[in-house]
Amino acid sequence: MNKYDPLDINGMFEMLNKLERKKQIEEGNKMIIHIYEDRGHAWAKVKRTLLQRLKLEAHVSPYSYQKGDYVYLEEDVDLGLLVNALNRQGIGYIFKEHYTDGRSRVRSFDQFQPRG
């Protein structure tokens, strides 16, 4: 069994990516979740409509961001809500990471606010 430090987000993403890639080969296509990461934090880019369909929009914290039709879920809690909901629904996914040594542009987006 793979062991990882639950506070090591990079290690967690690496382990989940390995597991999901194996499943992808076995089961077919999966949803790609883009992860934007800088030295201090990471966010998962998803369409707001996905959060609405999964009935998660009202549960997303103000530590996430939004821009246009997309929500950038913060890694510590909000991304976990999404992953748990996708797993419950049997929706497959893989993470594709985008790392910057500088300040992520996500930090300049508007603070998340639910609509309607």
C-alpha positions as CSV (number, residue, x, y, z in Angstrom):
1,M,0.0,0.0,0.0
2,N,1.2,3.5,-0.8
3,K,1.8,5.7,2.2
4,Y,1.9,9.5,2.0
5,D,2.0,12.4,4.3
6,P,-1.6,13.9,4.2
7,L,0.0,17.4,4.5
8,D,2.2,16.8,1.5
9,I,-0.2,17.9,-1.3
10,N,2.4,17.1,-4.1
11,G,2.8,13.6,-2.8
12,M,-0.9,13.1,-2.6
13,F,-1.4,14.4,-6.2
14,E,1.4,12.2,-7.4
15,M,-0.1,9.1,-5.8
16,L,-3.7,9.9,-7.0
17,N,-2.4,10.6,-10.5
18,K,-0.6,7.2,-10.6
19,L,-3.8,5.4,-9.4
20,E,-6.0,7.3,-11.8
21,R,-3.7,6.8,-14.8
22,K,-3.9,3.1,-14.1
23,K,-7.7,3.2,-13.9
24,Q,-7.8,5.3,-17.0
25,I,-5.9,2.7,-19.0
26,E,-8.2,0.0,-17.6
27,E,-11.5,1.9,-17.9
28,G,-11.3,4.5,-20.5
29,N,-11.5,8.3,-20.5
30,K,-11.6,10.4,-17.3
31,M,-12.3,14.1,-16.5
32,I,-9.1,16.1,-16.4
33,I,-8.9,18.5,-13.4
34,H,-6.3,21.1,-13.9
35,I,-4.4,22.0,-10.7
36,Y,-2.7,25.4,-10.6
37,E,0.0,25.5,-7.9
38,D,2.6,28.0,-6.6
39,R,5.0,27.6,-3.6
40,G,2.2,28.3,-1.1
41,H,-1.0,26.8,-2.3
42,A,-2.9,25.0,-5.1
43,W,-6.3,25.3,-6.7
44,A,-8.4,23.0,-8.9
45,K,-10.0,24.6,-12.0
46,V,-13.6,23.3,-12.6
47,K,-16.7,24.6,-14.3
48,R,-19.2,26.2,-12.0
49,T,-21.9,24.1,-13.6
50,L,-20.1,21.0,-12.4
51,L,-20.3,22.3,-8.8
52,Q,-24.0,23.1,-9.3
53,R,-24.8,19.6,-10.7
54,L,-23.0,18.0,-7.8
55,K,-24.8,20.4,-5.4
56,L,-21.5,21.7,-4.0
57,E,-21.6,25.4,-4.9
58,A,-23.2,26.4,-1.6
59,H,-20.5,24.5,0.3
60,V,-17.4,26.1,-1.3
61,S,-15.4,28.3,1.0
62,P,-14.3,31.9,0.4
63,Y,-10.7,30.6,0.1
64,S,-11.5,29.5,-3.4
65,Y,-11.6,31.9,-6.4
66,Q,-13.7,32.5,-9.5
67,K,-13.1,33.8,-13.0
68,G,-15.7,33.7,-15.8
69,D,-17.4,30.3,-15.8
70,Y,-14.7,28.6,-13.7
71,V,-14.2,28.2,-10.0
72,Y,-10.7,27.5,-8.6
73,L,-11.2,25.3,-5.6
74,E,-8.6,25.7,-2.9
75,E,-6.7,22.5,-2.1
76,D,-7.2,22.0,1.6
77,V,-11.0,21.6,1.9
78,D,-12.9,22.5,-1.2
79,L,-11.0,20.2,-3.5
80,G,-11.7,17.4,-1.1
81,L,-15.5,18.1,-1.3
82,L,-15.2,17.8,-5.1
83,V,-13.2,14.6,-5.1
84,N,-15.6,13.0,-2.6
85,A,-18.6,14.0,-4.7
86,L,-17.0,12.7,-7.9
87,N,-16.2,9.4,-6.2
88,R,-19.8,9.0,-4.8
89,Q,-21.1,9.6,-8.3
90,G,-18.6,7.2,-9.9
91,I,-17.1,10.0,-12.1
92,G,-13.5,9.3,-13.0
93,Y,-10.9,12.0,-13.0
94,I,-7.2,12.7,-13.2
95,F,-5.1,15.6,-12.1
96,K,-3.0,17.6,-14.5
97,E,-0.6,19.9,-12.5
98,H,0.6,23.4,-13.5
99,Y,3.3,24.7,-11.2
100,T,4.9,28.1,-11.0
101,D,7.8,29.2,-8.8
102,G,6.3,32.7,-8.7
103,R,2.9,33.9,-7.6
104,S,0.0,32.0,-9.2
105,R,-2.3,34.1,-11.3
106,V,-5.2,32.4,-9.5
107,R,-4.4,34.6,-6.5
108,S,-5.5,37.7,-8.5
109,F,-9.0,36.3,-9.4
110,D,-12.1,37.3,-7.6
111,Q,-12.9,35.6,-4.3
112,F,-15.5,32.8,-4.8
113,Q,-19.2,33.7,-4.3
114,P,-22.0,31.3,-5.0
115,R,-24.6,32.4,-7.6
116,G,-28.3,32.4,-7.1
